[in-house]
Amino acid sequence: MRKMFVSLMVAGIVSLAVTWPAAAQSSAAEVKIPFQFIVGNKVMPAGRYLVSTQTTDWAVVLITSLDGNAVAAFTSTQAVPHSARDGSDAHVTFRKYFGQYFFQGVAVPGWDVREVNVTKEQAERTLAKLNLLSADRADSAK
């Protein structure tokens, strides 16, 4: 468990170069993600992304490529209790399952931390659908 936690913290938290409008109620952040990742059932290549909200409370997040790849994905999120961000840095987090990164959440100054609930079992099923599991793992995911 500790190894997974350390792996998550080291590999999963990406510090962002964020461009924020002056208003505290910003609804978008520019991020650079150095690895391929999965949002829902969509594989997103490494690159620069705009992470924005589609609702007033960040309940639905849109992740759009800024590299001209015409790649975008929506996901719903849940607030993490007692997690309002007061700092000036935003960041996104990922969880790694079976060698693949899954979008886990976003933290934006002035807003609650938002997370996507992805379990190991859900990740395994998603990877099987995307043909990203080894043959022995794919059989166990069915």
C-alpha positions as a Python dict, from the first residue, in 0.01 Angstrom:
ca = {
    (1, 'M'): (0, 0, 0),
    (2, 'R'): (282, 238, 89),
    (3, 'K'): (455, 160, -240),
    (4, 'M'): (136, 242, -431),
    (5, 'F'): (90, 565, -233),
    (6, 'V'): (450, 673, -296),
    (7, 'S'): (417, 581, -663),
    (8, 'L'): (95, 780, -685),
    (9, 'M'): (249, 1083, -519),
    (10, 'V'): (571, 1075, -722),
    (11, 'A'): (425, 988, -1060),
    (12, 'G'): (71, 1112, -1019),
    (13, 'I'): (98, 1475, -920),
    (14, 'V'): (189, 1704, -1201),
    (15, 'S'): (284, 2059, -1119),
    (16, 'L'): (134, 2292, -1370),
    (17, 'A'): (236, 2600, -1551),
    (18, 'V'): (-95, 2774, -1504),
    (19, 'T'): (-221, 3086, -1668),
    (20, 'W'): (-500, 3237, -1460),
    (21, 'P'): (-713, 3539, -1530),
    (22, 'A'): (-701, 3793, -1250),
    (23, 'A'): (-1044, 3694, -1127),
    (24, 'A'): (-1056, 3443, -843),
    (25, 'Q'): (-1347, 3264, -1012),
    (26, 'S'): (-1132, 3139, -1301),
    (27, 'S'): (-1277, 2853, -1501),
    (28, 'A'): (-972, 2724, -1691),
    (29, 'A'): (-608, 2627, -1645),
    (30, 'E'): (-337, 2542, -1897),
    (31, 'V'): (-136, 2232, -1804),
    (32, 'K'): (147, 2028, -1952),
    (33, 'I'): (114, 1654, -1896),
    (34, 'P'): (430, 1460, -1989),
    (35, 'F'): (267, 1118, -2031),
    (36, 'Q'): (-30, 949, -2197),
    (37, 'F'): (-335, 927, -1970),
    (38, 'I'): (-695, 808, -1969),
    (39, 'V'): (-1009, 1010, -1899),
    (40, 'G'): (-1323, 796, -1891),
    (41, 'N'): (-1279, 568, -2193),
    (42, 'K'): (-1057, 808, -2388),
    (43, 'V'): (-679, 784, -2424),
    (44, 'M'): (-516, 1127, -2419),
    (45, 'P'): (-161, 1170, -2554),
    (46, 'A'): (108, 1356, -2362),
    (47, 'G'): (94, 1729, -2428),
    (48, 'R'): (-49, 2065, -2332),
    (49, 'Y'): (-412, 2078, -2221),
    (50, 'L'): (-672, 2327, -2116),
    (51, 'V'): (-861, 2199, -1811),
    (52, 'S'): (-1185, 2389, -1772),
    (53, 'T'): (-1517, 2358, -1600),
    (54, 'Q'): (-1850, 2308, -1771),
    (55, 'T'): (-2044, 2396, -1455),
    (56, 'T'): (-2017, 2669, -1193),
    (57, 'D'): (-1878, 2429, -931),
    (58, 'W'): (-1631, 2216, -1135),
    (59, 'A'): (-1867, 1914, -1122),
    (60, 'V'): (-1802, 1851, -1493),
    (61, 'V'): (-1451, 1900, -1628),
    (62, 'L'): (-1347, 1935, -1993),
    (63, 'I'): (-989, 1849, -2088),
    (64, 'T'): (-894, 1982, -2433),
    (65, 'S'): (-565, 1946, -2622),
    (66, 'L'): (-379, 2269, -2698),
    (67, 'D'): (-136, 2092, -2934),
    (68, 'G'): (-375, 2084, -3230),
    (69, 'N'): (-460, 1715, -3177),
    (70, 'A'): (-839, 1775, -3169),
    (71, 'V'): (-853, 1560, -2856),
    (72, 'A'): (-1099, 1636, -2578),
    (73, 'A'): (-1270, 1449, -2295),
    (74, 'F'): (-1538, 1523, -2037),
    (75, 'T'): (-1558, 1371, -1692),
    (76, 'S'): (-1776, 1426, -1388),
    (77, 'T'): (-1607, 1494, -1055),
    (78, 'Q'): (-1691, 1496, -687),
    (79, 'A'): (-1577, 1744, -426),
    (80, 'V'): (-1329, 1614, -171),
    (81, 'P'): (-1461, 1715, 174),
    (82, 'H'): (-1268, 1991, 354),
    (83, 'S'): (-1036, 2052, 62),
    (84, 'A'): (-1079, 2414, -46),
    (85, 'R'): (-763, 2540, -216),
    (86, 'D'): (-616, 2862, -80),
    (87, 'G'): (-278, 2845, -255),
    (88, 'S'): (-190, 3005, -588),
    (89, 'D'): (-87, 2684, -766),
    (90, 'A'): (-329, 2457, -945),
    (91, 'H'): (-255, 2094, -1017),
    (92, 'V'): (-402, 1780, -1162),
    (93, 'T'): (-355, 1432, -1018),
    (94, 'F'): (-341, 1088, -1169),
    (95, 'R'): (-362, 732, -1040),
    (96, 'K'): (-159, 458, -1206),
    (97, 'Y'): (-316, 117, -1266),
    (98, 'F'): (-155, -162, -1470),
    (99, 'G'): (108, 75, -1609),
    (100, 'Q'): (-144, 336, -1732),
    (101, 'Y'): (-227, 675, -1582),
    (102, 'F'): (-590, 765, -1512),
    (103, 'F'): (-702, 1125, -1457),
    (104, 'Q'): (-792, 1142, -1088),
    (105, 'G'): (-865, 1504, -1014),
    (106, 'V'): (-799, 1874, -1030),
    (107, 'A'): (-725, 2132, -763),
    (108, 'V'): (-787, 2495, -848),
    (109, 'P'): (-722, 2786, -611),
    (110, 'G'): (-1044, 2905, -449),
    (111, 'W'): (-1236, 2585, -528),
    (112, 'D'): (-1277, 2247, -361),
    (113, 'V'): (-1045, 1975, -485),
    (114, 'R'): (-1240, 1768, -738),
    (115, 'E'): (-1183, 1396, -795),
    (116, 'V'): (-1293, 1120, -1028),
    (117, 'N'): (-1359, 791, -852),
    (118, 'V'): (-1172, 527, -1053),
    (119, 'T'): (-1128, 191, -881),
    (120, 'K'): (-875, -73, -977),
    (121, 'E'): (-1156, -290, -1112),
    (122, 'Q'): (-1296, -6, -1325),
    (123, 'A'): (-948, 70, -1456),
    (124, 'E'): (-897, -293, -1550),
    (125, 'R'): (-1228, -304, -1742),
    (126, 'T'): (-1147, 24, -1919),
    (127, 'L'): (-803, -99, -2021),
    (128, 'A'): (-954, -423, -2151),
    (129, 'K'): (-1204, -224, -2365),
    (130, 'L'): (-919, -10, -2497),
    (131, 'N'): (-701, -317, -2567),
    (132, 'L'): (-432, -183, -2335),
    (133, 'L'): (-410, -488, -2106),
    (134, 'S'): (-182, -785, -2146),
    (135, 'A'): (-362, -1105, -2256),
    (136, 'D'): (-360, -1262, -1908),
    (137, 'R'): (-501, -945, -1749),
    (138, 'A'): (-766, -910, -2022),
    (139, 'D'): (-900, -1259, -1946),
    (140, 'S'): (-940, -1178, -1576),
    (141, 'A'): (-1117, -847, -1653),
    (142, 'K'): (-1406, -1017, -1836),
}
